[in-house]
């Protein structure tokens, strides 16, 4: 029983690690877009998004 609980905990922590990594990537992407927009390249941003 204890082994199963540990395996479940490990699986959940790995899942949250990959979720956090995905959030970091999304935040980094948003930072890049906002810095691009700040430099006045909104057309490039629109082309990238669409």
C-alpha positions as CSV (number, residue, x, y, z in Angstrom):
1,X,0.0,0.0,0.0
2,X,2.7,2.5,1.0
3,X,4.6,1.7,-2.3
4,X,1.5,2.5,-4.3
5,X,1.0,5.8,-2.5
6,X,4.7,6.8,-3.1
7,X,4.4,5.9,-6.8
8,X,1.2,8.0,-7.1
9,X,2.9,10.9,-5.3
10,X,6.0,10.7,-7.6
11,X,3.7,10.6,-10.7
12,X,1.8,13.7,-9.5
13,X,5.0,15.6,-8.7
14,X,6.4,14.8,-12.2
15,X,3.1,15.9,-13.8
16,X,3.2,19.2,-11.9
17,X,6.9,19.7,-12.9
18,X,6.0,19.4,-16.5
19,X,3.0,21.7,-16.0
20,X,5.2,24.3,-14.3
21,X,7.6,24.0,-17.2
22,X,4.8,24.6,-19.7
23,X,3.7,27.7,-17.7
24,X,7.3,29.0,-17.7
25,X,7.5,28.6,-21.5
26,X,4.1,30.4,-21.9
27,X,5.3,33.2,-19.6
28,X,8.5,33.5,-21.5
29,X,6.6,33.6,-24.8
30,X,4.4,36.4,-23.4
31,X,7.5,38.4,-22.3
32,X,9.0,38.0,-25.8
33,X,5.8,39.2,-27.4
34,X,5.5,42.2,-25.1
35,X,9.1,43.3,-25.7
36,X,8.6,42.9,-29.4
37,X,5.5,45.1,-29.2
38,X,7.4,47.6,-27.1
39,X,9.9,48.0,-29.9
40,X,7.0,48.7,-32.3
41,X,7.0,45.5,-34.2
42,X,3.3,44.8,-33.8
43,X,2.9,43.7,-37.4
44,X,5.6,41.1,-36.9
45,X,3.7,40.0,-33.7
46,X,0.4,39.7,-35.7
47,X,2.1,37.7,-38.4
48,X,3.6,35.4,-35.8
49,X,0.3,34.9,-34.0
50,X,-1.8,34.4,-37.2
